[in-house]
């Protein structure tokens, strides 16, 4: 049974556990080890439900579909639960991790192609250029991390799209198709990066709004 634990305070003493069975059945919420609510069907979870914690705070849970992927939205008094799927900090972190992953894969593949003298991949343009492509993503991660820049993620998406187009054009005369696995992987990566871009914008706006109120 899948389960996740979230902490509602910085000291990590207030534990909230959510668990469910396959296809989001028997969704259960427990606070400090005490069950506070359960849903038997995924339909009810898609419609959304509100639970009241013992201290009076409200926890809402809803299964949302975004860009072909289901996400469990957890809101505590209307704000994303820290560490949950729709928490901007969490989405921003996942986006940064994805930039590092793309960088590592490209640098590793580029070096492998060059030192391993893999002719078939060199003909597709892979090699030191691929290493440079990976280094560029390291720079984008630094920009995103230090400046909370949504533009860094959008540029990464654009580069991945251009990479797909270039690879397809170079592979077409040789094989006629690049397969669907590469397309699907890049789609997943772009989806994570897009969410990170939206999250970065929200995180950048939040301090400015707090400063205005002060």
C-alpha positions in Angstrom: 0.0 0.0 0.0 1.6 3.3 -1.1 2.0 5.8 1.8 3.6 9.2 2.3 4.3 11.1 5.5 4.3 14.9 5.7 5.3 17.1 8.6 3.2 20.2 9.4 5.9 22.0 11.4 9.6 22.8 11.1 10.5 20.6 14.0 9.0 17.6 12.2 6.9 16.6 15.2 3.4 16.9 13.6 3.2 13.9 11.2 0.4 13.6 8.7 0.3 10.2 6.9 -1.7 9.6 3.7 -2.1 6.1 2.2 -4.1 4.4 -0.5 -4.4 1.2 -2.4 -4.2 0.6 -6.2 -6.1 3.1 -8.3 -6.4 5.4 -5.4 -8.9 3.2 -3.5 -9.3 3.3 0.3 -7.5 6.7 0.6 -6.8 7.2 4.3 -5.5 10.2 6.2 -3.9 9.9 9.7 -2.6 12.6 12.0 -0.1 11.7 14.7 -1.0 8.1 14.2 -4.8 8.7 14.6 -7.0 8.1 11.5 -9.1 11.2 10.8 -10.7 10.2 7.5 -11.1 7.7 4.7 -12.5 7.5 1.2 -13.4 4.2 -0.4 -13.3 5.2 -4.0 -11.1 7.3 -6.3 -14.2 9.1 -7.6 -14.7 10.8 -4.2 -11.1 11.8 -4.2 -11.3 13.3 -7.6 -14.2 15.4 -6.4 -12.2 16.6 -3.4 -12.8 16.2 0.3 -12.1 18.2 3.4 -10.7 16.8 6.7 -10.5 18.7 10.0 -7.4 18.1 12.1 -7.7 17.9 15.9 -6.3 21.4 16.3 -9.0 22.9 14.0 -6.9 23.2 10.8 -8.5 22.1 7.6 -6.9 19.7 5.2 -8.3 19.3 1.7 -7.4 16.4 -0.6 -8.1 16.1 -4.3 -6.8 14.0 -7.1 -6.1 16.2 -10.0 -5.1 15.5 -13.6 -2.5 17.8 -15.1 -0.8 17.3 -18.5 -1.8 13.6 -18.6 -0.5 12.9 -15.1 -2.5 12.5 -11.8 -1.4 14.5 -8.8 -2.6 14.4 -5.3 -3.3 18.0 -4.2 -3.1 18.5 -0.4 -3.9 21.9 1.0 -3.6 22.9 4.6 -5.9 25.9 5.3 -5.8 26.6 1.6 -2.0 26.4 1.2 -0.1 23.6 -0.4 1.2 21.1 2.1 5.0 21.3 2.3 6.5 18.4 0.3 3.3 17.5 -1.5 3.0 17.1 -5.2 1.6 20.7 -5.8 3.9 22.4 -3.4 5.9 25.0 -5.4 9.0 24.3 -3.4 8.7 20.6 -4.2 8.0 21.2 -7.9 10.9 23.7 -8.1 13.3 21.1 -6.5 12.1 18.4 -8.9 12.8 20.7 -11.9 16.3 21.4 -10.7 17.0 17.7 -10.2 15.7 17.1 -13.8 18.2 19.7 -15.1 21.0 17.9 -13.3 19.8 14.6 -14.8 19.7 15.9 -18.3 23.2 17.4 -17.8 24.6 14.1 -16.4 23.1 12.0 -19.2 24.4 14.2 -22.0 27.8 14.6 -20.5 28.1 10.9 -19.8 26.8 9.9 -23.3 28.9 12.4 -25.1 32.1 11.2 -23.4 31.1 7.5 -24.0 30.6 8.2 -27.7 33.9 10.0 -28.0 36.1 7.7 -26.1 34.3 4.6 -27.2 34.4 5.7 -30.8 30.7 4.7 -31.4 30.4 5.6 -35.1 26.6 5.2 -35.3 26.0 7.7 -32.6 28.7 10.1 -33.9 26.9 10.1 -37.2 23.9 11.5 -35.2 26.0 14.4 -34.0 26.7 13.0 -30.5 30.1 13.6 -29.0 31.7 16.6 -27.5 28.8 18.7 -28.7 26.6 16.5 -26.5 29.0 17.2 -23.6 28.6 20.9 -24.2 24.8 20.5 -24.3 25.0 18.9 -20.8 27.3 21.7 -19.5 24.7 24.2 -20.7 22.1 22.5 -18.5 24.4 22.8 -15.5 24.4 26.5 -16.2 20.6 26.6 -16.4 20.3 24.8 -13.1 22.6 27.3 -11.4 20.6 30.2 -12.9 17.3 28.6 -11.8 18.6 27.9 -8.3 20.2 31.3 -7.6 17.7 33.5 -9.2 14.5 31.5 -8.9 14.3 32.0 -12.7 11.3 30.5 -14.6 13.1 31.5 -17.8 15.9 29.0 -17.1 13.3 26.2 -17.2 11.6 27.5 -20.3 14.9 27.7 -22.1 15.7 24.2 -21.1 12.4 23.0 -22.6 13.1 24.9 -25.8 16.6 23.3 -26.0 15.1 19.8 -25.5 12.5 20.5 -28.3 15.3 21.7 -30.6 17.3 18.6 -29.7 14.4 16.3 -30.6 13.9 18.0 -34.0 17.7 17.9 -34.8 18.0 14.3 -33.8 14.9 13.4 -35.9 16.2 15.2 -38.9 19.6 13.5 -38.7 18.1 10.1 -38.1 15.4 10.2 -40.8 17.7 9.4 -43.8 19.3 6.5 -41.9 16.4 4.7 -40.2 13.3 6.7 -41.0 12.2 6.8 -37.3 13.7 7.6 -34.0 11.2 5.5 -32.0 8.7 6.7 -29.5 10.6 6.0 -26.2 12.9 9.0 -26.7 9.9 11.3 -27.4 8.0 10.0 -24.4 11.0 10.5 -22.1 11.5 14.1 -23.3 7.8 14.8 -22.8 8.0 13.7 -19.2 11.1 15.8 -18.7 9.5 18.8 -20.3 6.4 18.4 -18.1 8.5 18.4 -15.0 10.4 21.4 -16.2 7.2 23.3 -17.0 5.8 22.8 -13.5 9.1 23.9 -12.1 8.9 27.1 -14.2 5.5 27.9 -12.9 6.6 27.1 -9.4 9.7 29.3 -9.8 7.5 32.2 -10.8 5.3 31.7 -7.7 8.4 31.5 -5.4 9.9 34.7 -6.9 6.6 36.6 -6.5 6.0 35.5 -2.9 9.0 37.5 -1.3 8.0 40.6 -3.3 4.5 40.4 -2.1 5.6 39.9 1.5 7.9 43.0 1.2 5.0 45.1 0.0 2.9 44.1 2.9 5.7 44.9 5.3 
